[in-house]
């Protein structure tokens, strides 16, 4: 009896030492150990074994409250001694606390032992039966030995049936070839629910062996697909940055920039607990989807030297951009619209939106396959550009003080305003039942119509100048773009008049 108590105390002392180091690394300092529970006192606690064990369990329970599963995952490294991991497993199985946190920690430790066997490849041998009938995996046999001194729970028949669902799960996981498909499958939630159904049987060696094998298969596939998806996203972000772009797309209403993508720490995410970081993984998946649905971009921009990567869709078009093409027959005047007074603040806010639209279209045109660059995917529609408009967005001379730069800047301005009007009109349709939101979009249309009128007059001067300098092609391109802007403005005026 005394020998059993000494063995149990030795296990708890090992756990305490591991916890102390973990908290020291996390907090940057030692956590004071209660009197009588330090290493020296434990060596001389022969007469007080039962009382010392009780105090030690209480102390470790307190430390447990400060240690999350994510902290435990990061602390268990390939350098961790197997005896320490085995002591942790004995401790948690002895406690069998019916909480998600205790189960998650036990899950992590058992999976760590499976992934890091004392002898490489020892779990890959075929199973055999201890009684000559029931086939056991080598890892389950090892767990039975590790937990031999622990009162493990029995395994009722209904839980045996639940265990049989893990093999099909492993087969399903191995069939995934895409990170988005894995996330959308709901596999993480389904398996977590299944583990909860196992209740206290979760601490049975057979259950831990089955779950650890599944976790390892899932983790390997998850890491493989995530690394591949993140690599494609980062390659795309790098290509955009080289082309002068900053905004990839919008996810959950938030613009994702090149800096955001560059800041994603692959190793940190993979080491974190899936449950606590699932939302981050989901956002990475949604970002990947946004990029995948874009038209193909030039492969030369995204293919590292010596590699072949699937063309990811162009993410340059930020969903906050806008609709159809650009605009119109020369200085054809936009219909007179008598708006309420427009403030400087409204004009400034709309100029910021126009700049984002211009940048989104510019980046798309620069990285898109030449066959697709004249059809820019926007949030609610596809924006169709003329060849001259696409060339303007792709121009490298926009900062020049020259006629060709004036023409290009004019075309870009006309297209961007037309696109913004189209977007706001679509927003108006979708917000008719929400008066406050509808008014915001209506006000934006009013500001855009005012800007369209001014831009039309200015573009007329540029077109006339181009004509006088022998560039009839540039003059006609401006007339064509302004004509489209005029038509879009007509629709906006009628829409506001009708709903008013």
LOVEXDREN-113639 format. One line per 3 residues: their letters; for each residue x, y, z of C-alpha. Coordinates in Angstrom, 1 decimal, always signed. Example, Ala and Ser with C-alpha at 12.3 -4.5 7.8 and 13.67 -1.06 7.14 Angstrom:
% LOVEXDREN-113639
AS	+12.3/-4.5/+7.8; +13.7/-1.1/+7.1
% end
This chain:
% LOVEXDREN-113639
XXX	+0.0/+0.0/+0.0; +2.7/+2.4/+1.0; +4.6/+1.5/-2.2
XXX	+1.5/+2.4/-4.3; +1.2/+5.8/-2.6; +4.9/+6.5/-3.1
XXX	+4.5/+5.7/-6.8; +1.4/+7.9/-7.1; +3.3/+10.8/-5.3
XXX	+6.2/+10.4/-7.7; +3.8/+10.7/-10.7; +2.3/+13.9/-9.2
XXX	+5.8/+15.3/-8.5; +6.7/+14.8/-12.2; +3.5/+16.6/-13.2
XXX	+4.3/+19.4/-10.8; +7.8/+19.8/-12.2; +6.4/+20.0/-15.8
XXX	+3.7/+22.5/-14.8; +6.3/+24.7/-13.0; +8.5/+24.8/-16.1
XXX	+5.5/+25.5/-18.4; +4.3/+28.4/-16.2; +7.9/+29.7/-15.8
XXX	+8.3/+29.8/-19.6; +4.9/+31.5/-20.0; +5.0/+34.0/-17.1
XXX	+8.7/+34.6/-17.1; +9.1/+33.7/-13.4; +8.6/+30.8/-10.9
XXX	+5.3/+30.1/-9.3; +5.9/+29.6/-5.5; +5.3/+26.0/-4.4
XXX	+3.3/+25.6/-1.2; +5.2/+24.5/+1.9; +5.7/+20.8/+2.2
XXX	+5.2/+20.2/-1.6; +8.7/+21.2/-2.8; +11.1/+18.5/-4.0
XXX	+13.0/+18.2/-0.8; +9.9/+18.0/+1.4; +8.4/+15.3/-0.8
XXX	+11.5/+13.1/-0.3; +10.8/+13.2/+3.5; +7.1/+12.8/+3.5
XXX	+7.0/+9.1/+4.3; +4.8/+9.5/+7.4; +2.4/+12.0/+5.8
XXX	+1.8/+10.2/+2.4; -2.0/+10.3/+2.4; -2.1/+13.9/+3.6
XXX	+0.6/+15.0/+1.1; -1.2/+13.3/-1.8; -4.4/+15.1/-0.9
XXX	-2.6/+18.5/-0.8; -0.7/+17.7/-4.0; -3.9/+16.9/-5.9
XXX	-5.4/+20.2/-4.7; -2.3/+22.2/-5.7; -2.2/+20.6/-9.1
XXX	-5.9/+21.3/-9.6; -5.2/+24.9/-8.9; -2.3/+24.9/-11.4
XXX	-4.6/+23.2/-13.9; -6.9/+26.2/-13.9; -4.1/+28.4/-15.2
XXX	-3.1/+26.0/-18.0; -5.1/+25.9/-21.2; -5.1/+23.0/-23.7
XXX	-3.3/+25.4/-26.2; -0.5/+26.0/-23.6; -0.2/+22.3/-23.1
XXX	+0.0/+21.7/-26.8; +2.8/+24.1/-27.2; +4.7/+22.8/-24.2
XXX	+4.7/+19.2/-25.4; +7.5/+19.2/-28.0; +9.4/+16.3/-29.6
XXX	+12.1/+16.9/-26.9; +9.6/+16.2/-24.0; +10.5/+13.1/-22.1
XXX	+8.1/+10.2/-22.7; +8.0/+9.5/-18.9; +6.7/+13.1/-18.3
XXX	+4.0/+12.6/-20.9; +3.1/+9.2/-19.4; +2.9/+10.8/-15.9
XXX	+0.6/+13.5/-17.2; -1.6/+10.9/-18.8; -1.8/+8.9/-15.6
XXX	-2.7/+12.1/-13.7; -5.6/+13.1/-16.0; -7.0/+9.6/-16.3
XXX	-6.9/+9.3/-12.5; -8.9/+12.5/-12.1; -11.4/+11.7/-14.9
XXX	-12.9/+15.1/-14.4; -16.1/+15.4/-16.6; -15.1/+18.6/-18.3
XXX	-14.2/+19.5/-21.9; -10.9/+21.0/-20.7; -9.8/+17.9/-18.9
XXX	-10.8/+15.7/-21.8; -9.0/+17.9/-24.3; -5.8/+17.8/-22.3
XXX	-6.0/+14.0/-22.0; -6.7/+13.9/-25.7; -3.6/+16.0/-26.4
XXX	-1.3/+13.9/-24.2; -2.4/+10.6/-25.6; -2.0/+11.9/-29.2
XXX	+1.5/+13.2/-28.3; +2.5/+9.7/-27.1; +1.1/+8.2/-30.3
XXX	+3.0/+10.7/-32.5; +6.3/+10.3/-30.6; +6.8/+6.6/-29.7
XXX	+9.9/+5.5/-27.8; +10.8/+3.3/-30.8; +10.0/+4.8/-34.2
XXX	+7.3/+2.9/-36.1; +6.3/+0.7/-33.1; +2.6/+1.6/-33.4
XXX	+2.5/+0.6/-37.1; +2.7/-3.2/-36.4; -0.4/-5.2/-36.8
XXX	-2.5/-5.8/-33.6; -2.8/-9.0/-31.7; -5.0/-10.2/-28.9
XXX	-4.0/-10.5/-25.3; -6.5/-13.3/-24.8; -6.0/-14.8/-28.3
XXX	-9.4/-13.4/-29.5; -9.7/-9.6/-29.2; -7.2/-7.8/-31.5
XXX	-5.5/-4.9/-29.9; -3.3/-2.3/-31.5; +0.2/-2.0/-30.1
XXX	-0.6/+1.5/-28.9; -3.6/+0.3/-26.9; -1.4/-2.4/-25.3
XXX	+1.1/+0.3/-24.3; -1.7/+2.4/-22.8; -2.9/-0.6/-20.8
XXX	+0.6/-0.9/-19.4; +0.9/+2.8/-18.7; -2.4/+2.9/-16.9
XXX	-2.1/-0.5/-15.2; -2.1/+1.1/-11.7; -5.1/+3.3/-12.6
XXX	-8.7/+2.5/-12.1; -9.8/+2.9/-15.8; -13.5/+3.0/-16.7
XXX	-15.3/+0.1/-18.3; -16.5/+0.4/-21.9; -20.2/-0.2/-22.4
XXX	-21.5/-1.6/-25.7; -23.0/+1.6/-26.9; -19.6/+3.3/-26.6
XXX	-18.0/+0.4/-28.5; -20.4/+1.2/-31.3; -19.4/+4.9/-31.2
XXX	-15.7/+3.9/-31.5; -16.4/+2.1/-34.8; -17.3/+5.4/-36.4
XXX	-13.7/+6.6/-36.2; -12.4/+4.3/-39.0; -14.8/+5.8/-41.6
XXX	-13.8/+9.3/-40.4; -10.2/+8.5/-41.1; -11.1/+7.3/-44.6
XXX	-13.1/+10.5/-45.2; -10.2/+12.7/-44.0; -7.8/+10.9/-46.3
XXX	-10.0/+11.7/-49.3; -9.8/+15.5/-48.9; -7.7/+17.3/-51.4
XXX	-8.6/+20.9/-50.6; -8.5/+22.9/-47.4; -11.8/+24.6/-48.1
XXX	-13.5/+21.2/-48.5; -12.0/+20.0/-45.2; -13.2/+23.1/-43.3
XXX	-16.7/+23.0/-44.9; -17.2/+19.3/-44.1; -17.7/+20.1/-40.4
XXX	-15.4/+17.2/-39.5; -13.9/+19.0/-36.5; -17.3/+19.7/-35.0
XXX	-18.6/+16.2/-35.7; -15.6/+14.4/-34.1; -15.7/+16.8/-31.1
XXX	-19.3/+15.9/-30.5; -18.6/+12.2/-30.8; -15.8/+12.5/-28.2
XXX	-18.3/+14.2/-25.8; -20.8/+11.4/-26.3; -18.2/+8.9/-25.0
XXX	-18.4/+10.7/-21.7; -16.2/+9.0/-19.0; -15.4/+6.1/-21.3
XXX	-13.1/+8.6/-23.1; -10.4/+7.7/-20.5; -10.5/+4.0/-21.5
XXX	-7.2/+2.8/-23.1; -9.1/+1.5/-26.1; -10.8/+4.8/-26.7
XXX	-7.6/+6.8/-26.2; -5.8/+4.6/-28.7; -8.6/+4.9/-31.3
XXX	-8.9/+8.7/-30.9; -5.1/+9.2/-31.0; -4.8/+7.3/-34.3
XXX	-7.6/+9.5/-35.7; -6.1/+12.7/-34.4; -2.8/+11.9/-36.0
XXX	-4.4/+11.1/-39.4; -6.5/+14.3/-39.2; -3.6/+16.5/-38.1
XXX	-1.4/+15.3/-40.9; -4.0/+16.0/-43.5; -5.1/+19.3/-42.0
XXX	-1.5/+20.6/-41.8; -0.8/+19.5/-45.4; -3.8/+21.2/-46.8
XXX	-3.5/+24.3/-44.7; +0.2/+24.8/-45.6; -0.7/+24.4/-49.3
XXX	-3.6/+26.9/-49.1; -1.7/+29.5/-47.1; +1.3/+29.1/-49.5
XXX	-1.0/+29.9/-52.5; -2.5/+32.9/-50.6; +0.9/+34.3/-49.7
XXX	+2.3/+33.8/-53.2; -0.7/+35.7/-54.5; -0.2/+38.5/-52.0
XXX	+3.5/+38.8/-52.9; +2.6/+39.0/-56.6; +0.0/+41.8/-55.9
XXX	+2.6/+43.7/-53.8; +5.1/+43.5/-56.7; +2.4/+44.9/-59.0
XXX	+1.7/+47.8/-56.6; -1.5/+46.5/-55.0; -2.4/+46.3/-51.3
XXX	-5.9/+45.0/-51.1; -6.6/+41.3/-51.9; -10.3/+41.1/-51.2
XXX	-12.9/+41.4/-48.4; -13.7/+38.6/-45.8; -16.6/+39.1/-43.4
XXX	-16.8/+42.8/-44.3; -13.1/+43.4/-43.6; -10.6/+44.3/-46.2
XXX	-7.7/+41.8/-46.4; -4.4/+43.5/-47.3; -1.0/+42.2/-48.3
XXX	+0.2/+43.1/-44.8; -2.5/+40.9/-43.2; -1.5/+37.9/-45.2
XXX	+2.2/+38.4/-44.6; +1.5/+38.5/-40.8; -0.2/+35.1/-40.8
XXX	+2.1/+32.8/-38.7; +1.7/+29.3/-40.1; +3.6/+27.6/-37.3
XXX	+1.8/+29.5/-34.6; -1.6/+28.6/-36.0; -0.9/+24.9/-36.4
XXX	+0.5/+24.6/-32.8; -2.6/+26.3/-31.4; -5.7/+24.3/-30.3
XXX	-8.1/+23.7/-33.2; -11.1/+24.6/-31.1; -9.8/+28.0/-30.0
XXX	-8.4/+29.0/-33.4; -11.0/+27.5/-35.7; -12.4/+30.9/-36.5
XXX	-9.0/+32.0/-37.8; -8.8/+28.8/-39.9; -12.3/+29.5/-41.2
XXX	-11.3/+33.0/-42.3; -8.2/+31.6/-44.1; -10.6/+29.2/-45.9
XXX	-13.0/+32.0/-46.9; -10.0/+34.1/-48.2; -8.9/+31.1/-50.3
XXX	-12.5/+30.8/-51.7; -12.5/+34.5/-52.6; -9.3/+34.1/-54.5
XXX	-10.3/+30.8/-56.2; -13.4/+32.3/-57.7; -11.5/+35.1/-59.5
XXX	-10.5/+34.6/-63.2; -7.1/+33.0/-63.6; -4.1/+35.3/-63.3
XXX	-0.8/+35.1/-65.1; +0.9/+32.0/-63.8; +4.3/+33.5/-64.1
XXX	+3.5/+35.9/-61.3; +2.5/+33.1/-58.8; +4.8/+30.3/-59.8
XXX	+8.1/+30.1/-57.7; +11.1/+29.2/-59.8; +11.2/+25.5/-60.5
XXX	+7.6/+24.9/-59.3; +4.2/+24.6/-60.9; +1.3/+26.0/-59.0
XXX	-2.4/+26.1/-60.0; -3.4/+29.6/-61.0; -5.3/+31.2/-58.1
XXX	-8.0/+33.6/-59.0; -7.2/+37.3/-59.1; -8.0/+38.8/-55.7
XXX	-7.3/+42.3/-56.6; -10.9/+43.3/-57.0; -12.0/+44.2/-53.5
XXX	-15.7/+43.5/-52.9; -16.2/+47.1/-52.0; -15.6/+48.1/-55.6
XXX	-18.5/+48.6/-58.0; -20.4/+47.9/-61.1; -20.2/+47.8/-64.9
XXX	-18.1/+49.7/-67.2; -17.2/+53.3/-67.8; -18.8/+55.9/-69.7
XXX	-19.7/+58.1/-72.5; -19.9/+60.2/-75.5; -17.9/+63.3/-75.1
XXX	-18.9/+66.3/-73.1; -22.5/+65.1/-73.3; -24.0/+66.7/-70.2
XXX	-25.2/+64.6/-67.3; -28.9/+65.3/-66.6; -29.3/+68.2/-64.1
XXX	-30.1/+66.9/-60.7; -30.9/+69.2/-57.8; -29.5/+67.4/-54.7
XXX	-29.5/+68.6/-51.2; -26.3/+70.5/-50.1; -23.3/+68.3/-50.4
XXX	-20.7/+68.7/-47.6; -17.0/+68.6/-47.9; -17.0/+65.6/-45.5
XXX	-19.2/+63.6/-47.9; -17.0/+64.5/-50.9; -13.9/+63.4/-48.9
XXX	-15.5/+60.1/-47.9; -16.5/+59.3/-51.5; -13.1/+60.2/-52.8
XXX	-11.6/+57.6/-50.4; -14.0/+55.0/-51.8; -13.2/+55.9/-55.3
XXX	-9.5/+55.5/-54.7; -10.1/+52.0/-53.3; -12.1/+51.1/-56.4
XXX	-9.5/+52.5/-58.7; -6.7/+50.6/-56.9; -8.7/+47.3/-56.9
XXX	-9.5/+47.6/-60.7; -5.9/+48.6/-61.4; -4.4/+45.6/-59.5
XXX	-6.8/+43.2/-61.2; -6.0/+44.5/-64.7; -2.3/+44.3/-64.1
XXX	-2.2/+40.7/-62.8; -5.1/+39.2/-64.7; -4.6/+36.9/-67.7
XXX	-4.9/+39.2/-70.8; -7.9/+37.3/-72.0; -9.8/+38.1/-68.8
XXX	-8.6/+41.6/-67.8; -11.5/+43.5/-69.4; -14.1/+41.7/-67.2
XXX	-13.5/+42.8/-63.6; -15.4/+40.8/-60.9; -17.0/+43.3/-58.5
XXX	-19.2/+42.6/-55.4; -22.5/+42.5/-57.2; -21.6/+42.4/-60.9
XXX	-18.9/+42.1/-63.5; -17.4/+45.4/-64.6; -16.8/+45.4/-68.4
XXX	-13.9/+47.6/-69.6; -13.1/+48.8/-73.1; -9.6/+48.1/-74.4
XXX	-8.7/+51.7/-73.9; -9.9/+51.7/-70.3; -8.0/+48.5/-69.5
XXX	-4.9/+50.0/-71.0; -5.4/+53.1/-68.8; -5.5/+51.1/-65.6
XXX	-2.4/+49.2/-66.7; -0.5/+52.3/-67.6; +2.9/+53.0/-66.0
XXX	+2.9/+56.7/-66.8; +0.0/+58.0/-64.7; +2.3/+60.4/-62.8
XXX	+3.5/+62.1/-65.9; +2.6/+65.6/-66.9; +1.6/+64.7/-70.5
XXX	-1.4/+64.3/-72.7; -1.4/+60.5/-72.6; -1.3/+60.6/-68.8
XXX	-4.3/+63.1/-68.7; -6.3/+60.7/-71.0; -5.5/+57.7/-68.9
XXX	-6.4/+59.5/-65.6; -9.6/+60.7/-67.2; -10.7/+57.2/-68.3
XXX	-9.8/+55.8/-64.8; -11.9/+58.5/-63.1; -14.9/+58.0/-65.4
XXX	-14.9/+54.2/-65.0; -14.5/+54.4/-61.2; -17.4/+56.8/-60.7
XXX	-19.6/+54.7/-63.0; -18.7/+51.6/-61.0; -19.4/+53.3/-57.7
XXX	-22.9/+54.4/-59.0; -23.7/+50.9/-60.0; -22.7/+49.5/-56.6
XXX	-24.7/+52.1/-54.7; -27.8/+51.5/-56.9; -27.5/+47.8/-56.1
XXX	-27.2/+48.6/-52.4; -30.3/+50.8/-52.7; -32.3/+47.8/-54.0
XXX	-31.2/+45.6/-51.2; -31.9/+48.0/-48.4; -35.4/+49.2/-49.3
XXX	-36.9/+47.8/-46.1; -34.3/+49.6/-43.9; -34.9/+53.3/-44.2
XXX	-31.8/+54.5/-42.4; -29.5/+52.3/-44.4; -31.3/+53.1/-47.6
XXX	-30.8/+56.9/-46.9; -27.0/+56.4/-46.6; -26.8/+54.8/-50.0
XXX	-29.2/+57.4/-51.5; -26.9/+60.2/-50.2; -23.9/+58.5/-51.7
XXX	-25.7/+58.4/-55.1; -26.4/+62.1/-54.8; -22.7/+62.8/-54.1
XXX	-21.6/+60.5/-57.0; -24.0/+62.3/-59.4; -22.4/+65.6/-58.5
XXX	-18.9/+64.2/-59.1; -20.1/+62.6/-62.4; -21.3/+66.0/-63.6
XXX	-18.0/+67.7/-62.8; -16.0/+64.8/-64.3; -18.0/+64.9/-67.5
XXX	-17.2/+68.6/-68.1; -13.5/+68.0/-67.3; -13.3/+65.0/-69.6
XXX	-14.7/+67.1/-72.4; -11.7/+69.4/-72.1; -9.3/+66.5/-72.2
XXX	-11.0/+64.9/-75.2; -10.9/+68.3/-77.1; -7.2/+68.7/-76.3
XXX	-6.5/+65.2/-77.5; -8.4/+65.8/-80.8; -6.4/+69.0/-81.4
XXX	-3.1/+67.2/-80.8; -3.9/+64.6/-83.4; -5.0/+61.8/-81.0
XXX	-8.4/+61.1/-82.3; -8.3/+57.6/-80.9; -7.9/+58.9/-77.3
XXX	-10.7/+61.5/-77.9; -13.1/+58.8/-79.1; -12.2/+56.5/-76.1
XXX	-13.1/+59.3/-73.7; -16.4/+60.0/-75.5; -17.3/+56.3/-75.3
XXX	-16.5/+56.1/-71.6; -18.4/+59.3/-70.8; -21.4/+58.0/-72.7
XXX	-21.6/+55.0/-70.5; -21.3/+57.2/-67.4; -24.1/+59.4/-68.7
XXX	-26.4/+56.3/-69.2; -25.5/+55.1/-65.7; -26.3/+58.6/-64.2
XXX	-29.7/+58.7/-66.1; -30.6/+55.4/-64.4; -29.5/+56.8/-61.0
XXX	-31.6/+60.0/-61.4; -34.7/+58.0/-62.4; -34.2/+55.6/-59.5
XXX	-34.0/+58.4/-56.9; -36.9/+60.2/-58.5; -39.1/+57.1/-58.4
XX	-38.4/+56.1/-54.9; -38.7/+59.7/-53.7
% end
